[in-house]
Amino acid sequence: MIGARSLLMASTLALAGCSLAPKTVLPAPPVPQSWPAGDAYLLQSEAALPILSYKSVFTDSRLQSLTDRALANNRDLRVAYANVAAARAQVRVTRSGQFPELGISAGAGYSDNGSGGTGSGGGSGDFSLRGGITAFELDLFGKLANATEADRNRALGTEAASRTVRLALIASLADAWATYGADRDLLKIAEDTAANARESVRLTKARLDGGVAPRTDLRQAEQILATAEDSIAQQRTALAQDENLIRLLVGGDVDRTLLPASLTEVTPAIVSLPAGVSSEILLRRPDVIEAEYGLRAANADIGVARAQLFPSISLTGLLGFASNALGSLFDSGSFNWSAGGDATATIFDAGGRRAGVAVSEAQRDAALAGYEGAIQTAFREVADALAVQGTISERVRAATANTEAAADTATLADARYKGGVDSFLSSLDAQRSLYSARRSEVGTQLLLAQTRIALFRTLGGDSSAGSTTP
């Protein structure tokens, strides 16, 4: 008899450790093993891309200071961290179902037989103290364990999502910081253009008064001045909006001394990342990690659904003391105990539980496709950024050469107009071309900085954004 009980207990423990969830097998990354190479891409580097912190990429101490404040104060990041805390707590809630719930209750009562003054009766009291296990389910088929595992993976996915928010915050702040420097340059261009236009209006008016120039020359010069003044107003608005965005990202007021005076301060402060690394580095991206944990959670959900096909066994237990007098509450005869168990199994549910398994398997297939899609999207984003980085230096060189040529043309056209060789219209066209060339050069230089920022974001290599296990 003892051997049979031991065998039954051993079998029960063995069943309690089983799981009906399929093993998670991650597919091979559905992308090439190296980045594209060719005229539009940088040459492959022999060194592997390191995992860099944002301070290794954004080297300006002012930008680092703003980033530190943003990581401490940004409200979107606080929401993400709160979601992580909630997900971790949910894991503990689900896991608690794997353990017995112990409870205790006490009661007291008093009754009087109503004899009053006859002296033949009196009152009596009842006291009780009970403790027990309430409906503890034996997890024979891993239903509760898989439910815990599913929530655990969802919590890890939520943490990865918070890392995505963190990474996007760092990149967005760096982009806003660079844009502010570009808008400062554009304001300077507009102010220079307005100053030249005022001088042109003054000289043209003098020539008109002297009978040398027609009135149309003066009106055209005034148009150039009005356009430049409108551009000044627009750039001042853009700078104010840049500050508003930086203030929002940082989560508080911003000292203007921490902002760049021009793009010449921005470009050297953002380190260019090398290319030619194995595309498997994308598996470190937070969004890819989130998709992976989503796949693992979907597999655990299949185990929960499969366990629903089998009987559910619950145990209950109760022990306590009861007495009709407080003084004898703990006497030997007052102790009582009871134990019980029950098993439930569904005989017919019109295929509902099997359909639940099919739902979980379909959701697993969707999670698998989402995981592969996240990797493919990441690869495309990095490849696009590398394509821009591979050609941006030529674009910057061409934009600089164009500005130099436009400046020389404007100087010569102005001299020819003043010498009476060319009309004022030629001088105006040369000024417009110079204005456009200078703005285009600023835009190209800003794109250079933004491409480096995009590479940092798309590679997802912020070493400070590591995960912890709930």
C-alpha positions as a Markdown table, in Angstrom:
| # | Residue | x | y | z |
|---|---|---|---|---|
| 1 | Met | 0.0 | 0.0 | 0.0 |
| 2 | Ile | 2.9 | 2.3 | 0.9 |
| 3 | Gly | 4.5 | 1.5 | -2.5 |
| 4 | Ala | 1.4 | 2.3 | -4.4 |
| 5 | Arg | 1.1 | 5.7 | -2.6 |
| 6 | Ser | 4.7 | 6.5 | -3.4 |
| 7 | Leu | 4.2 | 5.6 | -7.0 |
| 8 | Leu | 1.1 | 7.8 | -7.2 |
| 9 | Met | 2.9 | 10.7 | -5.6 |
| 10 | Ala | 5.9 | 10.4 | -7.9 |
| 11 | Ser | 3.6 | 10.2 | -11.0 |
| 12 | Thr | 1.7 | 13.3 | -9.8 |
| 13 | Leu | 5.0 | 15.3 | -9.4 |
| 14 | Ala | 6.2 | 14.1 | -12.8 |
| 15 | Leu | 3.0 | 15.3 | -14.5 |
| 16 | Ala | 3.2 | 18.6 | -12.6 |
| 17 | Gly | 6.5 | 19.4 | -14.3 |
| 18 | Cys | 5.3 | 18.7 | -17.9 |
| 19 | Ser | 4.5 | 21.4 | -20.4 |
| 20 | Leu | 2.3 | 21.2 | -23.6 |
| 21 | Ala | 3.8 | 24.3 | -25.1 |
| 22 | Pro | 5.9 | 23.8 | -28.3 |
| 23 | Lys | 9.5 | 24.7 | -28.1 |
| 24 | Thr | 10.3 | 28.1 | -29.5 |
| 25 | Val | 12.5 | 27.8 | -32.6 |
| 26 | Leu | 13.6 | 31.2 | -34.0 |
| 27 | Pro | 13.8 | 31.2 | -37.8 |
| 28 | Ala | 16.9 | 32.2 | -39.6 |
| 29 | Pro | 16.9 | 36.0 | -40.2 |
| 30 | Pro | 15.1 | 36.6 | -43.5 |
| 31 | Val | 17.7 | 39.1 | -44.7 |
| 32 | Pro | 21.1 | 38.8 | -46.4 |
| 33 | Gln | 24.2 | 38.2 | -44.2 |
| 34 | Ser | 25.8 | 41.5 | -45.1 |
| 35 | Trp | 24.7 | 45.0 | -46.0 |
| 36 | Pro | 24.4 | 46.0 | -49.7 |
| 37 | Ala | 27.7 | 47.2 | -51.3 |
| 38 | Gly | 28.2 | 49.2 | -54.4 |
| 39 | Asp | 28.4 | 52.8 | -55.6 |
| 40 | Ala | 25.5 | 53.9 | -53.3 |
| 41 | Tyr | 27.0 | 52.2 | -50.2 |
| 42 | Leu | 30.0 | 52.5 | -48.1 |
| 43 | Leu | 32.8 | 50.0 | -48.5 |
| 44 | Gln | 32.6 | 47.1 | -46.1 |
| 45 | Ser | 34.6 | 47.5 | -42.9 |
| 46 | Glu | 36.7 | 44.6 | -41.5 |
| 47 | Ala | 35.9 | 45.7 | -37.9 |
| 48 | Ala | 32.6 | 44.6 | -36.4 |
| 49 | Leu | 30.3 | 47.4 | -35.3 |
| 50 | Pro | 30.5 | 47.8 | -31.5 |
| 51 | Ile | 27.6 | 48.4 | -29.3 |
| 52 | Leu | 27.8 | 52.1 | -28.6 |
| 53 | Ser | 26.3 | 54.3 | -25.9 |
| 54 | Tyr | 24.8 | 57.6 | -27.1 |
| 55 | Lys | 27.7 | 59.4 | -25.5 |
| 56 | Ser | 30.1 | 57.6 | -27.8 |
| 57 | Val | 28.0 | 58.7 | -30.8 |
| 58 | Phe | 27.0 | 62.2 | -29.7 |
| 59 | Thr | 30.2 | 63.6 | -28.4 |
| 60 | Asp | 29.2 | 67.3 | -27.6 |
| 61 | Ser | 28.9 | 67.8 | -23.9 |
| 62 | Arg | 25.9 | 70.1 | -24.4 |
| 63 | Leu | 23.9 | 67.5 | -26.2 |
| 64 | Gln | 24.9 | 64.9 | -23.7 |
| 65 | Ser | 23.7 | 67.1 | -20.9 |
| 66 | Leu | 20.3 | 67.6 | -22.6 |
| 67 | Thr | 20.1 | 63.9 | -23.3 |
| 68 | Asp | 20.7 | 63.0 | -19.6 |
| 69 | Arg | 17.9 | 65.4 | -18.6 |
| 70 | Ala | 15.6 | 64.0 | -21.2 |
| 71 | Leu | 16.1 | 60.4 | -20.0 |
| 72 | Ala | 15.3 | 61.6 | -16.5 |
| 73 | Asn | 12.3 | 63.8 | -17.2 |
| 74 | Asn | 10.7 | 62.9 | -20.5 |
| 75 | Arg | 7.0 | 62.0 | -19.9 |
| 76 | Asp | 6.7 | 59.5 | -22.7 |
| 77 | Leu | 9.6 | 57.6 | -21.2 |
| 78 | Arg | 8.0 | 57.7 | -17.8 |
| 79 | Val | 4.8 | 56.1 | -19.3 |
| 80 | Ala | 6.9 | 53.4 | -20.9 |
| 81 | Tyr | 8.7 | 52.6 | -17.6 |
| 82 | Ala | 5.3 | 52.5 | -15.8 |
| 83 | Asn | 4.1 | 50.0 | -18.4 |
| 84 | Val | 7.1 | 47.9 | -17.7 |
| 85 | Ala | 6.4 | 48.0 | -14.0 |
| 86 | Ala | 2.8 | 47.0 | -14.6 |
| 87 | Ala | 3.8 | 44.1 | -16.8 |
| 88 | Arg | 6.3 | 42.8 | -14.2 |
| 89 | Ala | 3.6 | 43.0 | -11.6 |
| 90 | Gln | 1.2 | 41.0 | -13.8 |
| 91 | Val | 3.8 | 38.2 | -14.0 |
| 92 | Arg | 3.7 | 38.0 | -10.2 |
| 93 | Val | -0.1 | 38.0 | -10.3 |
| 94 | Thr | -0.2 | 35.1 | -12.8 |
| 95 | Arg | 2.6 | 33.2 | -11.1 |
| 96 | Ser | 0.8 | 33.3 | -7.7 |
| 97 | Gly | -1.8 | 30.9 | -9.2 |
| 98 | Gln | 0.8 | 28.1 | -9.2 |
| 99 | Phe | 1.0 | 28.1 | -5.4 |
| 100 | Pro | -1.6 | 27.3 | -2.7 |
| 101 | Glu | -3.6 | 30.2 | -1.2 |
| 102 | Leu | -3.6 | 30.0 | 2.6 |
| 103 | Gly | -6.4 | 31.6 | 4.5 |
| 104 | Ile | -7.4 | 32.0 | 8.1 |
| 105 | Ser | -10.8 | 32.9 | 9.7 |
| 106 | Ala | -12.0 | 33.4 | 13.2 |
| 107 | Gly | -15.5 | 33.6 | 14.7 |
| 108 | Ala | -17.2 | 34.2 | 18.0 |
| 109 | Gly | -20.8 | 33.9 | 19.1 |
| 110 | Tyr | -22.9 | 34.1 | 22.2 |
| 111 | Ser | -26.4 | 32.9 | 23.0 |
| 112 | Asp | -28.7 | 33.3 | 26.0 |
| 113 | Asn | -31.4 | 30.7 | 26.8 |
| 114 | Gly | -33.7 | 33.4 | 28.0 |
| 115 | Ser | -34.2 | 32.0 | 31.5 |
| 116 | Gly | -34.0 | 35.5 | 33.0 |
| 117 | Gly | -34.2 | 35.6 | 36.8 |
| 118 | Thr | -35.1 | 31.9 | 37.4 |
| 119 | Gly | -31.5 | 31.1 | 37.9 |
| 120 | Ser | -31.8 | 27.8 | 36.1 |
| 121 | Gly | -30.0 | 28.8 | 32.9 |
| 122 | Gly | -27.5 | 31.1 | 31.4 |
| 123 | Gly | -25.6 | 32.0 | 28.3 |
| 124 | Ser | -23.0 | 30.1 | 26.2 |
| 125 | Gly | -20.3 | 31.2 | 23.8 |
| 126 | Asp | -18.9 | 29.6 | 20.7 |
| 127 | Phe | -15.4 | 30.4 | 19.3 |
| 128 | Ser | -13.6 | 29.1 | 16.3 |
| 129 | Leu | -10.3 | 29.5 | 14.5 |
| 130 | Arg | -9.8 | 28.0 | 11.0 |
| 131 | Gly | -7.0 | 28.0 | 8.5 |
| 132 | Gly | -6.8 | 26.2 | 5.2 |
| 133 | Ile | -6.0 | 25.9 | 1.5 |
| 134 | Thr | -8.6 | 27.2 | -0.8 |
| 135 | Ala | -9.1 | 25.5 | -4.2 |
| 136 | Phe | -5.4 | 24.8 | -5.1 |
| 137 | Glu | -5.2 | 23.5 | -8.6 |
| 138 | Leu | -2.6 | 20.9 | -9.4 |
| 139 | Asp | -0.8 | 22.1 | -12.6 |
| 140 | Leu | -0.5 | 18.6 | -14.1 |
| 141 | Phe | -0.3 | 19.8 | -17.7 |
| 142 | Gly | 1.5 | 23.1 | -17.3 |
| 143 | Lys | -1.4 | 25.4 | -17.8 |
| 144 | Leu | -0.5 | 27.7 | -15.0 |
| 145 | Ala | 3.2 | 27.5 | -15.7 |
| 146 | Asn | 2.7 | 28.3 | -19.4 |
| 147 | Ala | 0.4 | 31.2 | -18.5 |
| 148 | Thr | 3.2 | 32.6 | -16.2 |
| 149 | Glu | 5.7 | 32.1 | -19.0 |
| 150 | Ala | 3.5 | 33.9 | -21.5 |
| 151 | Asp | 3.1 | 36.9 | -19.2 |
| 152 | Arg | 6.8 | 36.9 | -18.4 |
| 153 | Asn | 7.6 | 37.1 | -22.1 |
| 154 | Arg | 5.0 | 39.8 | -22.6 |
| 155 | Ala | 6.7 | 41.7 | -19.8 |
| 156 | Leu | 10.1 | 41.3 | -21.5 |
| 157 | Gly | 8.5 | 42.5 | -24.7 |
| 158 | Thr | 7.1 | 45.6 | -22.9 |
| 159 | Glu | 10.5 | 46.3 | -21.6 |
| 160 | Ala | 11.9 | 46.1 | -25.1 |
| 161 | Ala | 9.2 | 48.5 | -26.2 |
| 162 | Ser | 10.4 | 50.9 | -23.5 |
| 163 | Arg | 13.9 | 50.6 | -24.9 |
| 164 | Thr | 12.5 | 51.6 | -28.3 |
| 165 | Val | 11.0 | 54.7 | -26.7 |
| 166 | Arg | 14.3 | 55.5 | -25.1 |
| 167 | Leu | 16.2 | 55.0 | -28.3 |
| 168 | Ala | 13.7 | 57.1 | -30.3 |
| 169 | Leu | 13.9 | 59.9 | -27.6 |
| 170 | Ile | 17.7 | 60.1 | -27.8 |
| 171 | Ala | 17.6 | 60.2 | -31.6 |
| 172 | Ser | 14.8 | 62.7 | -31.7 |
| 173 | Leu | 16.6 | 65.0 | -29.3 |
| 174 | Ala | 19.8 | 64.8 | -31.4 |
| 175 | Asp | 17.8 | 65.5 | -34.5 |
| 176 | Ala | 16.1 | 68.5 | -33.0 |
| 177 | Trp | 19.4 | 69.8 | -31.7 |
| 178 | Ala | 20.9 | 69.5 | -35.2 |
| 179 | Thr | 17.8 | 71.2 | -36.8 |
| 180 | Tyr | 18.2 | 74.1 | -34.4 |
| 181 | Gly | 21.8 | 74.6 | -35.6 |
| 182 | Ala | 20.6 | 74.5 | -39.2 |
| 183 | Asp | 17.8 | 77.0 | -38.6 |
| 184 | Arg | 20.4 | 79.3 | -37.0 |
| 185 | Asp | 22.3 | 79.1 | -40.2 |
| 186 | Leu | 19.2 | 79.8 | -42.3 |
| 187 | Leu | 18.4 | 82.8 | -40.2 |
| 188 | Lys | 21.9 | 84.1 | -40.7 |
| 189 | Ile | 21.5 | 83.6 | -44.5 |
| 190 | Ala | 18.2 | 85.5 | -44.4 |
| 191 | Glu | 19.7 | 88.3 | -42.4 |
| 192 | Asp | 22.7 | 88.6 | -44.8 |
| 193 | Thr | 20.3 | 88.6 | -47.8 |
| 194 | Ala | 18.2 | 91.3 | -46.2 |
| 195 | Ala | 21.3 | 93.4 | -45.5 |
| 196 | Asn | 22.4 | 93.1 | -49.1 |
| 197 | Ala | 18.9 | 93.9 | -50.3 |
| 198 | Arg | 18.7 | 97.1 | -48.2 |
| 199 | Glu | 22.0 | 98.2 | -49.7 |
| 200 | Ser | 20.7 | 97.4 | -53.1 |
| 201 | Val | 17.5 | 99.3 | -52.5 |
| 202 | Arg | 19.6 | 102.3 | -51.3 |
| 203 | Leu | 21.9 | 102.3 | -54.4 |
| 204 | Thr | 19.0 | 101.7 | -56.8 |
| 205 | Lys | 17.1 | 104.6 | -55.3 |
| 206 | Ala | 20.1 | 106.8 | -55.7 |
| 207 | Arg | 20.4 | 105.8 | -59.3 |
| 208 | Leu | 16.7 | 106.4 | -59.9 |
| 209 | Asp | 17.0 | 109.9 | -58.4 |
| 210 | Gly | 20.0 | 110.5 | -60.6 |
| 211 | Gly | 18.0 | 109.4 | -63.7 |
| 212 | Val | 20.3 | 106.4 | -64.3 |
| 213 | Ala | 18.0 | 103.5 | -63.3 |
| 214 | Pro | 14.4 | 102.9 | -64.1 |
| 215 | Arg | 11.8 | 102.6 | -61.4 |
| 216 | Thr | 11.3 | 98.9 | -62.1 |
| 217 | Asp | 14.9 | 98.3 | -60.8 |
| 218 | Leu | 13.9 | 99.9 | -57.5 |
| 219 | Arg | 10.7 | 97.9 | -57.2 |
| 220 | Gln | 12.5 | 94.7 | -58.0 |
| 221 | Ala | 15.1 | 95.4 | -55.3 |
| 222 | Glu | 12.3 | 96.1 | -52.8 |
| 223 | Gln | 10.8 | 92.7 | -53.7 |
| 224 | Ile | 14.1 | 91.0 | -52.8 |
| 225 | Leu | 14.2 | 92.9 | -49.5 |
| 226 | Ala | 10.6 | 92.0 | -48.7 |
| 227 | Thr | 11.2 | 88.3 | -49.4 |
| 228 | Ala | 14.3 | 88.3 | -47.2 |
| 229 | Glu | 12.5 | 90.0 | -44.4 |
| 230 | Asp | 9.7 | 87.4 | -44.7 |
| 231 | Ser | 12.3 | 84.7 | -44.5 |
| 232 | Ile | 13.8 | 86.2 | -41.3 |
| 233 | Ala | 10.4 | 86.1 | -39.7 |
| 234 | Gln | 9.9 | 82.5 | -40.8 |
| 235 | Gln | 13.3 | 81.4 | -39.4 |
| 236 | Arg | 12.7 | 83.1 | -36.1 |
| 237 | Thr | 9.4 | 81.2 | -35.9 |
| 238 | Ala | 11.2 | 78.0 | -36.8 |
| 239 | Leu | 13.9 | 78.6 | -34.0 |
| 240 | Ala | 11.1 | 79.2 | -31.5 |
| 241 | Gln | 9.4 | 75.9 | -32.5 |
| 242 | Asp | 12.8 | 74.1 | -32.3 |
| 243 | Glu | 13.2 | 75.3 | -28.8 |
| 244 | Asn | 9.7 | 74.2 | -27.9 |
| 245 | Leu | 10.4 | 70.7 | -29.3 |
| 246 | Ile | 13.6 | 70.4 | -27.4 |
| 247 | Arg | 11.9 | 71.6 | -24.2 |
| 248 | Leu | 9.2 | 69.0 | -24.7 |
| 249 | Leu | 11.8 | 66.2 | -25.2 |
| 250 | Val | 13.9 | 67.3 | -22.3 |
| 251 | Gly | 10.9 | 67.6 | -20.1 |
| 252 | Gly | 11.7 | 71.1 | -18.8 |
| 253 | Asp | 13.3 | 74.5 | -19.5 |
| 254 | Val | 16.4 | 74.6 | -21.7 |
| 255 | Asp | 19.4 | 76.8 | -21.3 |
| 256 | Arg | 20.1 | 78.4 | -24.7 |
| 257 | Thr | 23.9 | 78.0 | -24.1 |
| 258 | Leu | 23.4 | 74.3 | -24.6 |
| 259 | Leu | 22.1 | 74.8 | -28.1 |
| 260 | Pro | 24.4 | 75.0 | -31.2 |
| 261 | Ala | 25.1 | 78.3 | -32.8 |
| 262 | Ser | 25.4 | 76.7 | -36.3 |
| 263 | Leu | 25.8 | 73.4 | -38.2 |
| 264 | Thr | 29.5 | 73.8 | -38.0 |
| 265 | Glu | 29.2 | 72.9 | -34.3 |
| 266 | Val | 26.8 | 70.0 | -35.0 |
| 267 | Thr | 28.5 | 67.9 | -37.7 |
| 268 | Pro | 31.8 | 67.2 | -35.8 |
| 269 | Ala | 29.7 | 66.3 | -32.6 |
| 270 | Ile | 28.0 | 63.4 | -34.2 |
| 271 | Val | 30.2 | 60.4 | -34.9 |
| 272 | Ser | 29.8 | 58.6 | -38.2 |
| 273 | Leu | 29.1 | 54.9 | -37.7 |
| 274 | Pro | 31.0 | 52.3 | -39.8 |
| 275 | Ala | 29.2 | 50.0 | -42.2 |
| 276 | Gly | 29.9 | 46.5 | -43.4 |
| 277 | Val | 28.7 | 44.7 | -40.3 |
| 278 | Ser | 26.8 | 41.4 | -40.3 |
| 279 | Ser | 23.1 | 42.1 | -40.6 |
| 280 | Glu | 22.6 | 39.8 | -37.6 |
| 281 | Ile | 23.3 | 42.8 | -35.4 |
| 282 | Leu | 19.7 | 43.8 | -36.1 |
| 283 | Leu | 18.7 | 41.1 | -33.6 |
| 284 | Arg | 19.8 | 43.5 | -31.0 |
| 285 | Arg | 17.2 | 46.1 | -32.0 |
| 286 | Pro | 14.5 | 46.7 | -29.3 |
| 287 | Asp | 11.6 | 46.3 | -31.8 |
| 288 | Val | 13.1 | 43.0 | -33.0 |
| 289 | Ile | 13.6 | 41.8 | -29.4 |
| 290 | Glu | 10.0 | 42.8 | -28.6 |
| 291 | Ala | 8.7 | 40.8 | -31.6 |
| 292 | Glu | 10.8 | 37.8 | -30.4 |
| 293 | Tyr | 9.3 | 37.8 | -27.0 |
| 294 | Gly | 5.9 | 38.2 | -28.6 |
| 295 | Leu | 6.6 | 34.9 | -30.5 |
| 296 | Arg | 7.7 | 33.2 | -27.3 |
| 297 | Ala | 4.6 | 34.4 | -25.5 |
| 298 | Ala | 2.4 | 33.0 | -28.3 |
| 299 | Asn | 4.1 | 29.6 | -28.0 |
| 300 | Ala | 3.3 | 29.6 | -24.2 |
| 301 | Asp | -0.3 | 30.5 | -25.0 |
| 302 | Ile | -0.5 | 27.3 | -27.1 |
| 303 | Gly | 0.5 | 25.3 | -24.0 |
| 304 | Val | -2.2 | 27.0 | -22.0 |
| 305 | Ala | -4.8 | 26.2 | -24.7 |
| 306 | Arg | -3.7 | 22.6 | -25.0 |
| 307 | Ala | -3.9 | 22.1 | -21.2 |
| 308 | Gln | -7.5 | 23.2 | -21.3 |
| 309 | Leu | -8.2 | 19.9 | -23.2 |
| 310 | Phe | -7.4 | 17.9 | -20.0 |
| 311 | Pro | -9.1 | 17.6 | -16.7 |
| 312 | Ser | -8.6 | 20.1 | -14.0 |
| 313 | Ile | -7.8 | 18.8 | -10.5 |
| 314 | Ser | -8.2 | 21.0 | -7.4 |
| 315 | Leu | -7.4 | 20.3 | -3.8 |
| 316 | Thr | -8.8 | 21.9 | -0.6 |
| 317 | Gly | -7.8 | 21.6 | 3.0 |
| 318 | Leu | -9.1 | 22.9 | 6.3 |
| 319 | Leu | -7.8 | 22.6 | 9.8 |
| 320 | Gly | -8.9 | 24.5 | 12.9 |
| 321 | Phe | -10.1 | 24.7 | 16.5 |
| 322 | Ala | -13.7 | 25.1 | 17.7 |
| 323 | Ser | -15.1 | 25.4 | 21.3 |
| 324 | Asn | -18.1 | 26.7 | 23.1 |
| 325 | Ala | -15.8 | 28.4 | 25.6 |
| 326 | Leu | -12.8 | 30.6 | 25.1 |
| 327 | Gly | -10.8 | 28.9 | 27.8 |
| 328 | Ser | -11.1 | 25.4 | 26.1 |
| 329 | Leu | -10.5 | 26.7 | 22.6 |
| 330 | Phe | -7.1 | 24.9 | 22.4 |
| 331 | Asp | -8.0 | 21.7 | 24.2 |
| 332 | Ser | -7.2 | 18.5 | 22.4 |
| 333 | Gly | -10.8 | 17.7 | 21.7 |
| 334 | Ser | -11.3 | 21.0 | 20.0 |
| 335 | Phe | -9.1 | 20.4 | 17.0 |
| 336 | Asn | -10.6 | 19.3 | 13.7 |
| 337 | Trp | -9.4 | 19.0 | 10.1 |
| 338 | Ser | -10.7 | 18.0 | 6.7 |
| 339 | Ala | -9.3 | 17.6 | 3.2 |
| 340 | Gly | -10.8 | 17.1 | -0.2 |
| 341 | Gly | -10.3 | 17.2 | -3.9 |
| 342 | Asp | -12.3 | 17.3 | -7.0 |
| 343 | Ala | -11.6 | 16.8 | -10.7 |
| 344 | Thr | -13.6 | 18.4 | -13.5 |
| 345 | Ala | -13.6 | 17.5 | -17.2 |
| 346 | Thr | -15.7 | 18.8 | -20.0 |
| 347 | Ile | -17.4 | 16.1 | -22.0 |
| 348 | Phe | -18.8 | 18.2 | -24.8 |
| 349 | Asp | -18.1 | 21.8 | -25.7 |
| 350 | Ala | -18.8 | 21.8 | -29.5 |
| 351 | Gly | -15.1 | 21.9 | -30.2 |
| 352 | Gly | -14.5 | 25.1 | -28.3 |
| 353 | Arg | -11.3 | 24.0 | -26.5 |
| 354 | Arg | -9.8 | 22.6 | -29.7 |
| 355 | Ala | -10.7 | 25.8 | -31.5 |
| 356 | Gly | -8.9 | 27.7 | -28.7 |
| 357 | Val | -5.8 | 25.7 | -29.5 |
| 358 | Ala | -6.2 | 26.6 | -33.2 |
| 359 | Val | -6.6 | 30.2 | -32.3 |
| 360 | Ser | -3.3 | 30.1 | -30.3 |
| 361 | Glu | -1.5 | 28.4 | -33.1 |
| 362 | Ala | -2.7 | 31.0 | -35.6 |
| 363 | Gln | -1.6 | 33.8 | -33.3 |
| 364 | Arg | 1.8 | 32.1 | -33.0 |
| 365 | Asp | 2.0 | 32.0 | -36.8 |
| 366 | Ala | 1.1 | 35.7 | -36.9 |
| 367 | Ala | 3.8 | 36.4 | -34.2 |
| 368 | Leu | 6.3 | 34.5 | -36.3 |
| 369 | Ala | 5.5 | 36.5 | -39.4 |
| 370 | Gly | 5.7 | 39.7 | -37.3 |
| 371 | Tyr | 9.1 | 38.7 | -36.0 |
| 372 | Glu | 10.4 | 38.1 | -39.5 |
| 373 | Gly | 8.8 | 41.3 | -40.7 |
| 374 | Ala | 10.4 | 43.3 | -37.9 |
| 375 | Ile | 13.9 | 42.0 | -39.0 |
| 376 | Gln | 13.2 | 42.8 | -42.7 |
| 377 | Thr | 12.0 | 46.3 | -41.8 |
| 378 | Ala | 15.1 | 46.9 | -39.7 |
| 379 | Phe | 17.3 | 45.7 | -42.5 |
| 380 | Arg | 15.6 | 48.0 | -45.0 |
| 381 | Glu | 15.9 | 51.0 | -42.6 |
| 382 | Val | 19.6 | 50.5 | -42.0 |
| 383 | Ala | 20.3 | 49.8 | -45.7 |
| 384 | Asp | 18.5 | 53.1 | -46.6 |
| 385 | Ala | 20.5 | 55.0 | -44.1 |
| 386 | Leu | 23.8 | 53.4 | -45.4 |
| 387 | Ala | 22.8 | 54.3 | -49.0 |
| 388 | Val | 22.5 | 58.0 | -48.0 |
| 389 | Gln | 25.7 | 57.9 | -46.0 |
| 390 | Gly | 27.5 | 56.4 | -48.9 |
| 391 | Thr | 26.7 | 59.4 | -51.2 |
| 392 | Ile | 26.2 | 62.3 | -48.8 |
| 393 | Ser | 29.9 | 63.4 | -48.8 |
| 394 | Glu | 29.7 | 63.9 | -52.6 |
| 395 | Arg | 26.4 | 65.8 | -52.1 |
| 396 | Val | 28.0 | 68.1 | -49.5 |
| 397 | Arg | 31.0 | 68.7 | -51.8 |
| 398 | Ala | 28.7 | 69.6 | -54.7 |
| 399 | Ala | 26.6 | 71.8 | -52.6 |
| 400 | Thr | 29.7 | 73.7 | -51.3 |
| 401 | Ala | 31.0 | 74.1 | -54.8 |
| 402 | Asn | 27.6 | 75.4 | -56.0 |
| 403 | Thr | 27.5 | 78.0 | -53.2 |
| 404 | Glu | 31.0 | 79.2 | -54.0 |
| 405 | Ala | 30.1 | 79.5 | -57.7 |
| 406 | Ala | 26.9 | 81.3 | -57.0 |
| 407 | Ala | 28.6 | 83.7 | -54.7 |
| 408 | Asp | 31.2 | 84.5 | -57.3 |
| 409 | Thr | 28.5 | 84.9 | -59.9 |
| 410 | Ala | 26.6 | 87.3 | -57.7 |
| 411 | Thr | 29.7 | 89.4 | -57.1 |
| 412 | Leu | 30.4 | 89.6 | -60.8 |
| 413 | Ala | 26.8 | 90.3 | -61.8 |
| 414 | Asp | 26.6 | 93.2 | -59.3 |
| 415 | Ala | 29.8 | 94.7 | -60.6 |
| 416 | Arg | 28.6 | 94.4 | -64.2 |
| 417 | Tyr | 25.3 | 96.1 | -63.2 |
| 418 | Lys | 27.1 | 98.9 | -61.5 |
| 419 | Gly | 29.4 | 99.3 | -64.5 |
| 420 | Gly | 26.4 | 99.6 | -66.8 |
| 421 | Val | 27.3 | 96.4 | -68.6 |
| 422 | Asp | 24.3 | 94.2 | -67.5 |
| 423 | Ser | 20.8 | 95.0 | -66.5 |
| 424 | Phe | 19.6 | 94.9 | -62.9 |
| 425 | Leu | 17.6 | 91.8 | -63.6 |
| 426 | Ser | 20.9 | 89.8 | -64.1 |
| 427 | Ser | 22.1 | 91.0 | -60.7 |
| 428 | Leu | 18.7 | 90.0 | -59.1 |
| 429 | Asp | 18.9 | 86.5 | -60.6 |
| 430 | Ala | 22.4 | 86.1 | -59.3 |
| 431 | Gln | 21.3 | 87.1 | -55.8 |
| 432 | Arg | 18.4 | 84.7 | -55.9 |
| 433 | Ser | 20.6 | 81.8 | -57.1 |
| 434 | Leu | 23.1 | 82.6 | -54.2 |
| 435 | Tyr | 20.3 | 82.6 | -51.7 |
| 436 | Ser | 19.0 | 79.3 | -52.9 |
| 437 | Ala | 22.5 | 77.7 | -53.1 |
| 438 | Arg | 23.3 | 78.7 | -49.5 |
| 439 | Arg | 20.0 | 77.3 | -48.2 |
| 440 | Ser | 20.5 | 74.1 | -50.2 |
| 441 | Glu | 24.0 | 73.7 | -48.7 |
| 442 | Val | 22.6 | 74.0 | -45.2 |
| 443 | Gly | 19.9 | 71.4 | -46.0 |
| 444 | Thr | 22.6 | 69.0 | -47.3 |
| 445 | Gln | 24.8 | 69.4 | -44.3 |
| 446 | Leu | 21.8 | 68.9 | -42.0 |
| 447 | Leu | 21.0 | 65.6 | -43.9 |
| 448 | Leu | 24.6 | 64.5 | -43.2 |
| 449 | Ala | 24.0 | 64.9 | -39.5 |
| 450 | Gln | 20.5 | 63.3 | -39.7 |
| 451 | Thr | 21.9 | 60.3 | -41.5 |
| 452 | Arg | 24.4 | 59.6 | -38.7 |
| 453 | Ile | 21.6 | 59.9 | -36.2 |
| 454 | Ala | 19.4 | 57.6 | -38.2 |
| 455 | Leu | 22.1 | 55.0 | -38.3 |
| 456 | Phe | 22.4 | 55.1 | -34.5 |
| 457 | Arg | 18.6 | 54.7 | -34.2 |
| 458 | Thr | 18.2 | 52.0 | -36.8 |
| 459 | Leu | 21.0 | 49.8 | -35.5 |
| 460 | Gly | 19.6 | 50.0 | -32.0 |
| 461 | Gly | 23.0 | 50.0 | -30.4 |
| 462 | Asp | 22.6 | 52.0 | -27.2 |
| 463 | Ser | 24.4 | 49.9 | -24.6 |
| 464 | Ser | 22.6 | 51.7 | -21.8 |
| 465 | Ala | 19.3 | 50.3 | -22.9 |
| 466 | Gly | 19.9 | 46.8 | -21.6 |
| 467 | Ser | 17.0 | 44.6 | -20.4 |
| 468 | Thr | 16.5 | 43.0 | -17.0 |
| 469 | Thr | 14.5 | 39.9 | -16.3 |
| 470 | Pro | 11.2 | 40.5 | -14.4 |
